[in-house]
Amino acid sequence: MAREILERLGYRMVLARDGEEAVHQFAAHRNEISLVLLHMIMPRLVGTEAYEQICKLKPGIPVIFTSGCSDHRSLLSSVTTKGAAVLQKPYGSKVLACRVRDVLDEAKVLESTR
């Protein structure tokens, strides 16, 4: 659903089936990627582990975590202290679009102050 929404809005996507592939795809396309959208629970490498590896490849990359499970609140809280954003499921297309735009705009502001 997220892919369809974001592609309709003109965003280009690099997709991965699991956390390990997400890290490999990010490594291959890091200079083209402006934001990473990760689910907390993914096969082969959970979201927080993929996030740590991705941040080693490109520190400061904006990241949005999604989760539909309230059990992840403490994990989500810990990643927000590291600068990641959170989008709790379920969400609609307008919420997703606004969150992505907000995170990209915030990253642009931070980049211009460096």
PEHU-V718238 format. One record per pair of residues at least 24 apart in sequence whose C-alpha atoms are under 6 Angstrom apart, sorted by the first residue. I is the first residue (numbers start at 0). J is the second residue. Records with the same first field share a line. If there is no record, write none. Layout:
I=J  J
This chain:
17=41  42
18=43  44  45  49
19=43  44
22=53
34=61  62
35=62
36=62  63  64
37=64
38=64  65  66
39=66
